[in-house]
Amino acid sequence: MTRLPSTSLLMLALACPALAQEVYPMIEFGVGHSLLHDNFDVIDSGFVTSATGNFNSWLGAENEFGGRFDLDTWSYVGGPRLTLRRVRTSSYFHVLLGGGRQAASISGIAAAPFEAAAQVGGGVNLWTTPDVGVNFGGDYRKVYGDFGANRNEVRFTIGVVFGAGTRPIEDFSPLVP
């Protein structure tokens, strides 16, 4: 009879590391509000959405779609995302390439030229649960316009992020054989 409590305590002690095992989402979806400032001193309010497929705990592929509320302006960029994960936070850095369209009217004729863009930035996700978190981010974007009319843009974002599917964080020890 004295073995039952000690065996129960031993099983509980062995199970504790499994409870503390960290996980990360296989897919992350985000939606939020953005504030963009360009080199023409225009500050615009807009939206941003993103989807990231995580290959492992530190490398993923990100796609982002966003726009401005007061202009008919849209952007689509994608690229690699590096993430440093901790218990309730994940900090990330991304380099995204793509482009967008800004509708304009020339002599009453609507035109929407495609402009290439390169975006570098990062942010932090504060996870309130394993599947829901708050996102804070910032980016620098270079937009390559027609005839050398390039723009430099700085953008700040705040939003909510959702995780789908979870995997345990693997031990990544490249220096240990």
C-alpha positions in Angstrom: 0.0 0.0 0.0 2.9 2.3 0.6 4.1 1.8 -2.9 1.0 3.3 -4.5 1.6 6.9 -3.3 5.3 6.8 -4.2 4.6 5.2 -7.7 1.9 7.9 -8.3 4.4 10.7 -7.3 7.1 9.2 -9.6 4.6 9.0 -12.6 3.5 12.6 -11.9 7.2 13.8 -11.8 7.9 12.1 -15.1 4.8 13.6 -16.8 5.7 17.2 -15.8 8.2 17.7 -18.6 5.6 16.7 -21.1 3.2 19.4 -19.7 6.0 22.1 -20.0 6.8 21.2 -23.6 6.6 24.2 -25.8 4.7 24.2 -29.1 4.5 26.5 -32.1 1.7 26.9 -34.7 2.2 25.3 -38.1 0.2 28.1 -39.7 -0.3 31.7 -38.4 -3.0 34.1 -39.7 -3.0 37.7 -38.8 -5.2 40.7 -39.3 -4.7 44.2 -38.1 -4.6 48.0 -38.5 -1.6 49.8 -40.1 -0.3 53.3 -40.0 1.9 54.2 -43.0 4.1 57.2 -43.4 5.8 57.9 -46.8 8.4 60.4 -48.0 5.6 62.8 -49.2 4.7 63.3 -45.5 1.4 61.5 -46.0 0.2 59.4 -43.1 -2.4 56.9 -44.0 -4.5 54.5 -42.1 -5.1 51.0 -43.5 -5.3 47.3 -42.9 -2.9 44.4 -43.1 -3.5 40.6 -43.4 -0.9 37.9 -43.4 -0.5 34.1 -43.5 2.7 32.3 -42.5 3.4 28.6 -43.0 6.1 27.5 -40.5 8.6 24.9 -41.8 10.0 24.5 -38.3 10.1 26.6 -35.1 12.4 29.3 -36.6 11.8 29.4 -40.4 8.6 30.1 -42.3 7.2 31.5 -45.5 5.0 34.6 -45.2 2.5 36.2 -47.5 1.0 39.6 -46.8 -1.8 41.6 -48.3 -2.7 45.1 -47.2 -4.2 48.4 -48.3 -5.1 51.9 -47.3 -8.6 53.1 -46.4 -8.6 56.6 -48.0 -6.9 55.6 -51.3 -7.5 52.8 -53.7 -4.0 51.3 -52.9 -3.2 47.6 -52.4 0.0 45.7 -51.8 1.0 42.0 -51.9 4.4 40.9 -50.7 5.9 37.5 -49.7 9.1 36.0 -48.5 11.0 34.3 -45.7 10.4 34.9 -42.0 12.8 34.1 -39.2 11.3 33.7 -35.7 12.8 33.5 -32.2 10.2 31.7 -30.0 9.9 31.9 -26.2 7.2 30.7 -23.8 4.5 33.4 -24.6 6.3 35.6 -27.2 7.7 35.1 -30.6 9.9 37.8 -32.2 10.2 37.7 -36.0 12.2 39.3 -38.8 11.1 39.2 -42.5 12.3 40.2 -45.9 9.3 40.5 -48.3 9.3 41.2 -52.1 6.3 41.9 -54.3 4.4 44.9 -55.4 1.1 46.7 -55.5 -1.2 49.0 -57.3 -2.3 52.6 -56.6 -5.3 53.7 -58.6 -4.9 57.2 -60.1 -6.8 59.3 -62.5 -5.0 60.8 -65.5 -7.1 63.1 -67.6 -10.2 61.4 -66.3 -9.0 57.9 -67.3 -8.4 55.5 -64.4 -4.9 54.0 -64.4 -3.5 51.5 -61.9 0.2 50.9 -62.6 2.0 48.0 -61.0 4.8 49.1 -58.7 7.5 46.7 -57.4 8.2 46.8 -53.6 10.8 45.4 -51.2 9.9 45.3 -47.5 12.1 44.7 -44.5 10.8 44.6 -40.9 9.7 42.6 -37.9 7.7 42.5 -34.8 6.5 40.5 -31.9 3.6 38.3 -31.2 2.4 38.2 -27.5 0.5 34.9 -27.2 -2.4 35.1 -24.8 -3.3 31.4 -25.5 -1.4 28.9 -27.7 -3.8 29.8 -30.6 -4.5 33.5 -30.1 -2.1 36.5 -29.7 -1.6 40.2 -30.2 0.8 41.4 -32.9 3.0 44.5 -32.9 5.1 45.2 -36.0 7.1 47.7 -38.0 8.4 47.7 -41.6 10.4 49.8 -44.0 9.2 49.5 -47.6 10.8 50.8 -50.8 8.3 51.2 -53.6 9.8 51.4 -57.2 7.6 53.7 -59.2 7.5 54.7 -62.9 10.2 57.1 -64.2 12.2 57.0 -60.9 9.3 58.1 -58.7 10.3 55.8 -55.9 8.8 56.1 -52.4 10.2 55.3 -49.0 7.5 54.1 -46.6 7.6 53.3 -42.8 4.7 51.3 -41.4 3.6 50.4 -37.9 1.0 47.6 -37.4 -1.1 46.3 -34.5 -3.5 43.4 -34.8 -4.5 39.9 -33.7 -2.8 36.7 -34.8 -4.3 33.2 -34.8 -2.3 29.9 -34.8 -3.5 26.7 -36.4 -2.1 23.3 -35.7 0.7 22.9 -33.2 4.1 21.1 -33.3 6.5 20.7 -30.4 9.6 22.9 -30.6 12.5 20.7 -31.5 15.9 20.9 -30.0 18.0 22.7 -32.5 21.6 22.1 -31.5 23.8 22.3 -34.6 27.0 22.3 -32.6 26.2 19.1 -30.7 27.0 15.9 -32.7 
